[in-house]
Amino acid sequence: MYQYHCLNPIADVGLNLFNDKYKKTEELTEAEALLVRSASVHDVEFPEGLRAIARAGAGVNNIPLEKCAEAGIVVFNTPGANANGVKELVLAGLFLAARDIAGGVEWVKSMGADPEIARMAEKHKNRFAGGEIKGKKLGVIGLGAIGVKVANAAAHLGMEVHGYDPYISVKAAWNLSRNVRHTSAVEDIYRECDYITLHIPLLDSTKKMVNKEAFAQMKDGVVLLNFSRDSLVDDEALLAAISGKKVRRYVTDFPNPAVAGQEGCLVIPHLGASTEESENNCAVMAVEQLKDYLEHGTIKNSVNYPNCDLGICQGAVRIALLHRNHPGMISKYSTVMGNAGINVTNLTNKSRGEYAYALLDLETDVTEEALAQLRGIEGVLKVRVIKP
Ligand SMILES: NC(=O)c1ccc[n+]([C@@H]2O[C@H](COP(=O)([O-])OP(=O)(O)OC[C@H]3O[C@@H](n4cnc5c(N)ncnc54)[C@H](O)[C@@H]3O)[C@@H](O)[C@H]2O)c1
């Protein structure tokens, strides 16, 4: 029986996938698997028996990835599960920026039940008028799960779409409409585009990427959309760019004290993934990944260990080894098995940065002595026995 704990509410459609091999526990100390959404686990003390954390969502800055890797805890996220939800809100952001819809709605509200409202609307509506997005240039920075969907949808709406992503995956490239023009210099996006939308992760290299220098290269009256993370934009430089009329509107999904209520800023209370469909997709993906890991050792969509799949165990038992990516590790654990007289029928080893992962299917059951020897190999962080 595997025990799991939820630090945030997780959609039932996902939790219902846990069958009778699983039990929900209210005690983190008993859990082998942990499900989270946005709760921070930076200060959480992980129990010895914890094997995996699944983040039902994309961003993982609420999880200490290296600390988890060192403890042999595999962290998963659910990339792409909320991409359509975010895409739809970005499209709404484009329309909200094209005309002052929000300002217009506020004005109507302020008029209340004034009998003259229809006449007054005709008189005042020009204040809220704008342009159409059709024919305008949209720059999409980051062509991953969300960026590709935004780029394709905007191209369908008649925008001239330019995309920038120096690390674009093959899958994303296959999914990208051929109407999207790819550029290899972000400066082209800054220089050319009427609307710029960010779909990149927050990393040391992308923090405050949209700064004073970036704004200086943009067209006057540009619209910037940020549905990724607020620290991608330098707020001080942004506010200066708004007051200098460089930026006509900043549409963001991330309220913070610098931008909330500011002229030119349209701030949404982080609704990108807040759709029933996104939450369901994330929960289903998170639970399926946890089950596959606990029952088969398969790693898919991890953010701190390599992806690894050996299918269903074909032997008497499967060993999962989480270890440092050091030379000679494969020969060390193969030697332990050989000395114990245990035949390895199937084996795979994958690495990612500092860490590596191996799955070994054994013809016969593993002995306690062999397990102790595996655990004693320098660089081995965790050893797990999976019975088929
Ligand atoms: N508003 C919300 O509620 C919400 C929901 C989900 C995700 N997000 C944010 O959206 C971001 C993107 O999500 P995704 O699912 O598309 O992620 P993804 O990993 O599928 O795509 C990110 C893309 O950014 C590219 N990239 C990385 N560094 C880059 C750089 N310096 N310049 C250009 N491209 C770069 C990568 O190559 C990748 O293709 C996430 O990191 C997250 O912060 C927000």
The ligand as an SDF file (V2000), in Angstrom:
LIG
                    3D

 44 48  0  0  0  0  0  0  0  0999 V2000
   -0.1300   32.4990  -15.6970 N   0  0  0  0  0  0  0  0  0  0  0  0
   -0.1920   31.2660  -15.2690 C   0  0  0  0  0  0  0  0  0  0  0  0
   -1.0720   30.8900  -14.5060 O   0  0  0  0  0  0  0  0  0  0  0  0
    0.8310   30.2800  -15.7330 C   0  0  0  0  0  0  0  0  0  0  0  0
    0.4830   28.9300  -15.8650 C   0  0  0  0  0  0  0  0  0  0  0  0
    1.4230   28.0350  -16.3660 C   0  0  0  0  0  0  0  0  0  0  0  0
    2.6940   28.4730  -16.6790 C   0  0  0  0  0  0  0  0  0  0  0  0
    3.0240   29.7730  -16.5030 N   0  0  0  0  0  0  0  0  0  0  0  0
    4.3600   30.2630  -16.8370 C   0  0  0  0  0  0  0  0  0  0  0  0
    4.5540   30.1370  -18.2200 O   0  0  0  0  0  0  0  0  0  0  0  0
    5.8900   29.7110  -18.4610 C   0  0  0  0  0  0  0  0  0  0  0  0
    5.9240   28.9340  -19.7670 C   0  0  0  0  0  0  0  0  0  0  0  0
    5.1500   27.7380  -19.6040 O   0  0  0  0  0  0  0  0  0  0  0  0
    5.2170   26.5570  -20.6860 P   0  0  0  0  0  0  0  0  0  0  0  0
    4.2990   25.4910  -20.1900 O   0  0  0  0  0  0  0  0  0  0  0  0
    5.0400   27.1010  -22.0580 O   0  0  0  0  0  0  0  0  0  0  0  0
    6.7260   26.0930  -20.4790 O   0  0  0  0  0  0  0  0  0  0  0  0
    7.6610   25.2990  -21.5000 P   0  0  0  0  0  0  0  0  0  0  0  0
    8.7790   24.7730  -20.7090 O   0  0  0  0  0  0  0  0  0  0  0  0
    6.8520   24.3610  -22.3290 O   0  0  0  0  0  0  0  0  0  0  0  0
    8.2250   26.4440  -22.4700 O   0  0  0  0  0  0  0  0  0  0  0  0
    9.1660   27.3880  -22.0800 C   0  0  0  0  0  0  0  0  0  0  0  0
    9.9510   27.7410  -23.3220 C   0  0  0  0  0  0  0  0  0  0  0  0
   10.8020   28.8420  -23.0180 O   0  0  0  0  0  0  0  0  0  0  0  0
   11.9960   28.6560  -23.7720 C   0  0  0  0  0  0  0  0  0  0  0  0
   13.0460   29.4970  -23.2140 N   0  0  0  0  0  0  0  0  0  0  0  0
   13.8000   29.3000  -22.1080 C   0  0  0  0  0  0  0  0  0  0  0  0
   14.6540   30.3380  -21.9360 N   0  0  0  0  0  0  0  0  0  0  0  0
   14.4180   31.1960  -22.9630 C   0  0  0  0  0  0  0  0  0  0  0  0
   14.9710   32.4530  -23.3420 C   0  0  0  0  0  0  0  0  0  0  0  0
   15.9360   33.0430  -22.6220 N   0  0  0  0  0  0  0  0  0  0  0  0
   14.4890   33.0560  -24.4540 N   0  0  0  0  0  0  0  0  0  0  0  0
   13.5070   32.4750  -25.1780 C   0  0  0  0  0  0  0  0  0  0  0  0
   12.9500   31.2950  -24.9080 N   0  0  0  0  0  0  0  0  0  0  0  0
   13.3970   30.6690  -23.7870 C   0  0  0  0  0  0  0  0  0  0  0  0
   12.2570   27.1680  -23.6610 C   0  0  0  0  0  0  0  0  0  0  0  0
   13.1100   26.7280  -24.6840 O   0  0  0  0  0  0  0  0  0  0  0  0
   10.8540   26.5870  -23.7880 C   0  0  0  0  0  0  0  0  0  0  0  0
   10.5620   26.2630  -25.1350 O   0  0  0  0  0  0  0  0  0  0  0  0
    6.2420   28.8510  -17.2280 C   0  0  0  0  0  0  0  0  0  0  0  0
    7.6180   28.8940  -16.9820 O   0  0  0  0  0  0  0  0  0  0  0  0
    5.4660   29.4920  -16.1170 C   0  0  0  0  0  0  0  0  0  0  0  0
    6.2930   30.3890  -15.4250 O   0  0  0  0  0  0  0  0  0  0  0  0
    2.1080   30.6810  -16.0570 C   0  0  0  0  0  0  0  0  0  0  0  0
  1  2  1  0
  2  3  2  0
  2  4  1  0
  4  5  1  0
  4 44  2  0
  5  6  2  0
  6  7  1  0
  7  8  2  0
  8  9  1  0
  8 44  1  0
  9 10  1  0
  9 42  1  0
 10 11  1  0
 11 12  1  0
 11 40  1  0
 12 13  1  0
 13 14  1  0
 14 15  2  0
 14 16  1  0
 14 17  1  0
 17 18  1  0
 18 19  2  0
 18 20  1  0
 18 21  1  0
 21 22  1  0
 22 23  1  0
 23 24  1  0
 23 38  1  0
 24 25  1  0
 25 26  1  0
 25 36  1  0
 26 27  1  0
 26 35  1  0
 27 28  2  0
 28 29  1  0
 29 30  1  0
 29 35  2  0
 30 31  1  0
 30 32  2  0
 32 33  1  0
 33 34  2  0
 34 35  1  0
 36 37  1  0
 36 38  1  0
 38 39  1  0
 40 41  1  0
 40 42  1  0
 42 43  1  0
M  CHG  2   8   1  16  -1
M  END
$$$$
